[in-house]
Amino acid sequence: MSEDREIQCRDCDTPFVFTAGEQTFFAEKEFTPPVRCKPCRDKRKAQRDNGGGQRPGGGQRSGGGGYQPQQSYSAPTPPNEPMVEHRTKRRGSRRHRDDDGYGGGGDSW
C-alpha cells in the first residue's frame, strides 16, 4: 500500500494530503491524481454549475437558447387532394421525415 502524499494546489498553492486510500481509489478507477485542494475543487465546480466559467475550448457554451418549434412547409399536392403540412422540406434528392414520420406516400426509397 502506498503512503500519504502532500500535493500543492494548482490554484491557491496550499498543500493538501492525498491519502493512501484516495490513491488506491483513484488507481482503481484510473483517475489522474488531483491537482487542486477540496475547497478549490468545490469552488470550480460551483462556477461550472452556475455557468460562470469558460469552456475548455475557449469561449462560452453556445446554443440551448430554448425550445423553437420546427417550421412547417406546404407541399404541392395533386388536384382534388387536401393540402398537407410537412415539418421539413425536401432538400435536393434527399427525403426528409414528414408529419407522420414515415416519409409518406408509400413510395420506395
C-alpha positions as CSV (number, residue, x, y, z in Angstrom):
1,M,0.0,0.0,0.0
2,S,1.3,3.5,-0.8
3,E,1.9,6.3,1.7
4,D,0.1,9.6,2.0
5,R,1.4,12.2,-0.4
6,E,1.4,16.0,0.0
7,I,0.4,17.9,-3.1
8,Q,0.5,21.7,-3.8
9,C,-2.9,23.0,-5.0
10,R,-2.7,24.4,-8.5
11,D,-5.0,27.4,-7.7
12,C,-4.1,28.5,-4.2
13,D,-0.7,26.9,-3.6
14,T,-1.9,25.4,-0.3
15,P,-0.5,21.9,0.4
16,F,-3.1,19.1,0.8
17,V,-2.8,15.5,1.6
18,F,-3.6,12.8,-1.0
19,T,-4.2,9.8,1.3
20,A,-3.2,6.2,0.6
21,G,-6.9,5.3,0.4
22,E,-7.6,8.0,-2.1
23,Q,-4.6,7.0,-4.1
24,T,-5.9,3.4,-4.2
25,F,-9.4,4.5,-5.2
26,F,-8.0,6.8,-8.0
27,A,-5.8,4.0,-9.3
28,E,-8.7,1.5,-9.4
29,K,-10.9,4.0,-11.3
30,E,-8.0,5.0,-13.5
31,F,-8.4,8.7,-12.5
32,T,-5.5,11.1,-12.6
33,P,-4.3,12.4,-9.2
34,P,-5.9,15.6,-8.1
35,V,-4.2,18.9,-8.7
36,R,-6.5,21.1,-6.5
37,C,-7.5,21.0,-2.9
38,K,-11.1,20.3,-1.9
39,P,-12.1,23.9,-1.4
40,C,-10.7,24.9,-4.8
41,R,-12.4,21.9,-6.5
42,D,-15.7,22.8,-4.9
43,K,-15.3,26.5,-6.0
44,R,-14.6,25.5,-9.6
45,K,-17.5,23.0,-9.6
46,A,-19.8,25.8,-8.4
47,Q,-18.6,28.1,-11.1
48,R,-19.1,25.5,-13.7
49,D,-22.6,24.5,-12.5
50,N,-23.7,28.1,-12.4
51,G,-22.4,28.7,-15.9
52,G,-19.8,31.2,-14.7
53,G,-16.7,29.6,-16.2
54,Q,-15.1,29.4,-19.6
55,R,-15.4,26.3,-21.7
56,P,-12.1,24.3,-22.2
57,G,-12.0,25.2,-25.9
58,G,-12.3,28.9,-25.1
59,G,-15.5,30.8,-25.2
60,Q,-18.8,30.3,-23.5
61,R,-21.2,27.4,-24.2
62,S,-23.4,28.3,-27.1
63,G,-26.9,27.2,-28.1
64,G,-29.5,25.8,-25.8
65,G,-31.5,29.1,-26.0
66,G,-34.8,27.4,-25.6
67,Y,-37.4,25.4,-27.5
68,Q,-38.1,26.5,-31.0
69,P,-40.8,24.5,-32.9
70,Q,-39.9,23.2,-36.3
71,Q,-41.1,25.3,-39.2
72,S,-43.9,23.7,-41.3
73,Y,-43.9,23.8,-45.1
74,S,-46.8,23.3,-47.5
75,A,-46.2,20.6,-50.1
76,P,-47.5,20.7,-53.6
77,T,-50.4,18.1,-53.9
78,P,-52.3,16.8,-56.9
79,P,-55.6,18.5,-57.7
80,N,-58.7,17.4,-55.7
81,E,-56.5,16.3,-52.7
82,P,-56.2,18.2,-49.4
83,M,-53.1,20.3,-48.6
84,V,-50.6,18.5,-46.5
85,E,-48.4,20.2,-43.9
86,H,-44.8,18.9,-43.6
87,R,-42.4,19.6,-40.7
88,T,-39.3,19.6,-43.0
89,K,-38.9,20.4,-46.7
90,R,-37.2,18.3,-49.3
91,R,-33.6,19.3,-50.0
92,G,-32.2,18.2,-53.3
93,S,-32.7,14.5,-53.8
94,R,-32.7,13.6,-50.1
95,R,-36.0,12.7,-48.5
96,H,-36.8,14.0,-45.0
97,R,-39.4,13.0,-42.4
98,D,-42.8,14.4,-42.7
99,D,-45.7,14.7,-40.2
100,D,-46.4,11.0,-39.7
101,G,-42.6,10.2,-39.5
102,Y,-42.8,7.5,-42.2
103,G,-41.7,9.5,-45.2
104,G,-45.2,9.5,-46.6
105,G,-46.6,8.5,-50.0
106,G,-45.8,4.8,-49.7
107,D,-43.2,5.1,-52.5
108,S,-40.0,3.2,-52.0
109,W,-36.7,4.8,-51.2
